[in-house]
Amino acid sequence: MLRVQWLLASAALRLTVVAQMPVSEIPDDLACEKGAHAVAWQSAKNRFRSLLEAESLFDIIPADTIKNAVDAAVSDVRSAGGFDKSAGDECGYGRLAIQLLSLALIDDPVASAQPLQQTMTIANPVLTLLLDIPWVATALSGWPFFGILAQVGHHKVHKLTGMLNNDAVDQLGQAKASQPFFTEMSNAAKKSDLVGMAEASIVVLQSNADVGVLGSLTALATQAAMQADVQKRMGQCQALQQALRNAIGDARELDIALTTRWPLWSLLHISVDAFASAPAPATPAA
């Protein structure tokens, strides 16, 4: 039902948001619709969107499935000449999306623990998109940024199972109410039960229960994911972005946050991607 709501609301959301966002805050051609290889980049974008829409938002997508999508996207762009030297830095967001999703394919558990800290050419633009660029602008680009981050996180957790103290990463021992809330949210996420997640989050938010930073962010993200009012959803996304600025300041902290078992990143994808709409047909530059 959630998918149907997104499809029905996408056009209205786009018109409302674009009308209210200062043009200066929207990076030029974030959607990669204007360059000489725009058609190829739109194909790559659609492959990534299809990849995420074909699976449960709270489940890990098999590495082979991700690899097929990444390889096909790279092939689309390479065949069109999008990686040629003459293409310059066209579609930086698309290049970043390919690199970022490729992090989910890292087999070495040690390397998967700190991929952003070890690759600052990826970490810096990711932090910029996460902390500085309005999330609604990211959504309107059509690139499923938070869905990709969610998969990177799922694969990090999978690869590092048994190698780290998950409870410590999830801050479950730091706040009395965090463990029961985490259990409720995890059980609901396994069933893709957004209503159950929303009910648990409302209790936490209304009672001001201390569930730790990651637990609080997850509760706020759930609230935004279930918000049907456009204005309120925009405000909640802005508040969430500010909260993340307070919690994450560098690549090390982002790597840690992406290793959480809280369904935070999947909920952020649902919250933000509701503002996305089907990519407009690309027109190659003359």
C-alpha positions in Angstrom: 0.0 0.0 0.0 2.9 2.3 0.8 4.2 2.0 -2.8 0.7 3.0 -4.2 0.7 6.1 -1.9 4.2 7.1 -3.2 3.1 6.8 -6.8 -0.1 8.7 -6.3 1.5 11.5 -4.4 4.8 11.9 -6.3 3.7 14.5 -8.8 2.1 16.7 -6.2 5.0 16.4 -3.9 7.5 17.4 -6.6 5.6 20.5 -7.6 5.1 21.6 -4.0 8.7 21.0 -3.1 10.3 22.6 -6.2 8.1 25.7 -5.7 9.4 26.1 -2.1 13.1 25.3 -2.3 15.6 28.1 -3.0 17.2 27.5 -6.4 20.6 28.3 -4.9 20.3 25.2 -2.6 19.8 22.8 -5.5 23.2 21.6 -7.0 23.3 22.0 -10.8 21.9 18.9 -12.6 22.0 16.7 -9.6 19.6 14.4 -11.5 22.1 14.0 -14.4 19.5 14.9 -17.0 21.4 17.5 -19.1 24.8 16.0 -20.1 25.8 14.4 -23.3 25.4 11.0 -21.8 22.2 11.7 -19.9 20.3 8.8 -21.4 22.9 6.3 -20.2 22.9 7.9 -16.7 19.1 7.7 -16.5 19.3 4.0 -17.4 21.9 3.5 -14.6 19.6 5.4 -12.2 16.6 3.3 -13.1 18.6 0.1 -12.6 19.4 1.2 -9.0 15.8 2.2 -8.3 14.5 -1.1 -9.7 17.0 -3.0 -7.6 15.7 -1.4 -4.4 12.1 -1.5 -5.3 12.2 -5.2 -6.1 13.2 -6.2 -2.5 12.0 -5.5 1.0 13.4 -2.2 2.1 14.5 -3.8 5.4 16.2 -6.9 4.0 19.7 -7.4 2.7 19.8 -7.7 -1.1 22.0 -10.6 -2.2 25.5 -9.5 -3.3 25.1 -11.2 -6.7 22.0 -9.2 -7.4 23.7 -6.0 -6.5 26.7 -6.9 -8.6 24.5 -7.5 -11.6 22.9 -4.1 -11.2 26.2 -2.3 -10.7 27.8 -4.1 -13.7 24.9 -3.3 -15.9 24.9 0.4 -14.9 28.6 0.6 -15.6 28.1 -1.1 -19.0 25.3 1.4 -19.9 27.5 4.4 -19.2 30.7 2.9 -20.6 29.0 1.9 -23.9 27.7 5.4 -24.3 31.2 6.9 -23.7 30.2 8.4 -20.3 33.5 7.3 -18.7 35.7 8.6 -21.5 38.1 11.3 -20.7 36.1 13.7 -22.9 33.1 13.2 -20.6 35.0 15.0 -17.8 33.2 14.9 -14.5 29.7 14.6 -16.0 27.2 13.2 -13.5 29.2 13.2 -10.4 26.2 11.9 -8.4 25.8 8.9 -10.7 29.5 8.1 -10.4 29.2 8.3 -6.6 26.1 6.1 -6.6 28.1 3.4 -8.5 31.1 3.6 -6.1 28.9 3.7 -3.0 26.8 0.7 -4.0 30.0 -1.2 -4.8 30.9 -0.9 -1.1 28.2 -3.5 -0.4 30.2 -6.0 -2.5 33.3 -5.9 -0.3 34.1 -9.5 0.8 36.8 -8.8 3.3 35.2 -8.2 6.7 38.2 -6.0 7.8 37.8 -3.8 4.7 34.0 -3.7 5.1 34.4 -2.3 8.6 35.8 1.1 7.6 35.2 1.5 3.8 34.5 5.2 4.0 37.4 6.1 6.2 39.7 4.2 3.7 38.2 5.9 0.7 37.8 9.6 1.3 37.1 10.3 -2.3 33.8 8.6 -1.6 33.3 9.7 2.0 33.6 13.4 1.4 30.8 13.7 -1.2 28.7 11.2 0.8 29.0 13.4 3.9 28.2 16.5 1.8 25.0 14.9 0.5 24.1 13.6 3.9 24.7 16.7 5.9 24.8 19.8 3.7 22.5 19.3 0.6 18.8 19.4 1.4 17.4 15.9 1.4 14.5 16.8 -0.7 16.8 18.0 -3.5 18.5 14.6 -3.3 15.2 12.9 -3.6 14.1 15.0 -6.5 17.3 13.9 -8.3 15.9 10.4 -8.5 19.1 8.8 -7.2 18.1 6.5 -4.2 20.8 7.7 -2.0 19.4 6.5 1.3 18.4 3.1 -0.1 22.0 2.6 -1.3 23.3 3.6 2.2 20.8 1.1 3.7 22.2 -1.7 1.6 25.8 -0.8 2.5 24.8 -0.9 6.1 23.0 -4.3 5.8 26.1 -5.8 4.1 28.5 -4.3 6.8 26.4 -5.9 9.6 26.3 -9.2 7.7 30.1 -9.3 7.1 31.0 -8.3 10.6 28.7 -10.7 12.4 30.6 -12.2 15.3 33.5 -9.8 14.9 32.2 -6.8 16.9 29.9 -6.0 19.8 26.7 -5.2 18.1 25.0 -4.1 21.3 27.7 -1.5 21.9 27.4 -0.2 18.3 23.7 0.1 18.7 24.1 1.8 22.1 21.8 -0.8 23.7 23.6 -0.7 27.1 23.6 3.1 27.4 19.9 3.7 27.9 17.4 1.6 29.9 14.6 1.8 27.3 16.8 1.1 24.3 16.8 -2.7 24.4 13.0 -3.2 24.4 12.5 -0.5 21.8 15.2 -2.1 19.6 13.5 -5.5 20.0 10.1 -4.1 18.9 11.6 -2.3 16.0 13.7 -5.2 14.8 10.7 -7.6 15.0 8.5 -5.2 13.1 11.2 -4.6 10.5 11.5 -8.3 9.8 7.9 -8.3 8.8 8.1 -4.9 7.0 5.4 -3.8 9.6 5.6 0.0 9.4 2.4 0.4 11.5 4.0 -1.7 14.3 7.2 0.4 14.0 5.1 3.6 14.1 3.2 2.5 17.2 6.4 1.7 19.1 8.0 4.9 18.0 5.1 7.0 19.2 5.3 5.6 22.7 9.0 6.4 22.8 8.6 9.9 21.5 5.6 10.8 23.6 7.3 9.5 26.8 10.7 11.1 26.0 12.2 7.7 26.8 16.0 7.5 26.6 16.7 5.1 23.8 20.1 6.5 22.8 21.1 8.6 19.8 20.5 5.9 17.1 17.2 4.8 18.7 16.0 8.4 18.8 16.9 8.9 15.2 15.1 5.7 14.3 12.0 6.8 16.1 12.1 10.2 14.3 12.7 8.5 10.9 9.7 6.3 11.5 7.5 9.3 12.3 8.6 10.9 9.0 8.1 7.7 7.0 4.5 7.6 8.1 3.7 11.3 7.7 1.3 11.9 4.8 1.2 15.7 5.1 3.7 17.2 2.6 4.6 20.2 4.7 5.0 18.2 7.9 7.1 15.5 6.2 9.4 18.2 4.8 9.8 19.7 8.2 10.5 16.3 9.8 13.1 15.5 7.1 14.8 18.9 7.8 14.8 18.1 11.5 16.2 14.7 10.9 19.0 16.1 8.8 19.9 18.5 11.6 19.9 15.7 14.1 22.3 13.7 11.9 24.6 16.7 11.7 24.7 16.6 15.5 25.4 12.9 15.5 27.7 12.4 12.5 30.6 14.7 11.7 33.2 12.6 9.8 33.8 9.4 7.9 34.6 7.4 11.1 31.3 8.3 12.7 29.4 7.6 9.5 31.1 4.1 9.2 29.9 3.4 12.7 26.4 4.6 12.1 26.2 2.4 8.9 27.1 -0.6 11.1 24.0 -0.3 13.2 21.3 -2.9 13.2 18.6 -0.3 13.9 16.5 0.0 10.7 17.4 3.7 10.5 18.7 3.9 7.0 15.8 2.0 5.5 13.4 4.3 7.3 15.3 7.3 6.0 15.0 5.9 2.5 11.2 5.6 2.9 11.0 9.1 4.4 13.0 10.9 1.8 12.3 8.9 -1.3 8.6 9.8 -1.1 9.6 13.1 -2.6 11.1 11.4 -5.6 9.3 11.0 -8.9 9.9 9.0 -12.0 12.9 10.4 -13.8 12.1 12.7 -16.6 13.2 11.5 -20.1 16.8 12.6 -20.6 17.9 14.7 -23.5 21.5 14.5 -24.5 23.3 17.9 -24.8 23.7 19.3 -28.2 
